[in-house]
Amino acid sequence: MTLIFSGYVASGWWISYCILGIIIASLLIYVDLFIIMLAGKYAMDEYIYCAILLYIDIMRLLLYILMLFGKGK
């Protein structure tokens, strides 16, 4: 009971949330790269759209990494 009031449980949930976010963001990067590399899925003229998709996924991954190391500060 004292661990709950001292914040150790909340810290554990925060770390679990960040690690889950990192895993999901990594999977999204992999899926987007796979879809972009498929022949015929996106036209060659849509390279800006594909670059924005990857940029958003990388920013999401970096956000969760910063949240993990910053611990919500």
Secondary structure, 3 states (H helix, E strand, C coil): CHHHHHCHHHHHHHHHHHHHHHHHHHHHHHHHHHHHHCCCCCCHHHHHHHHHHHHHHHHHHHHHHHHHHHCCC
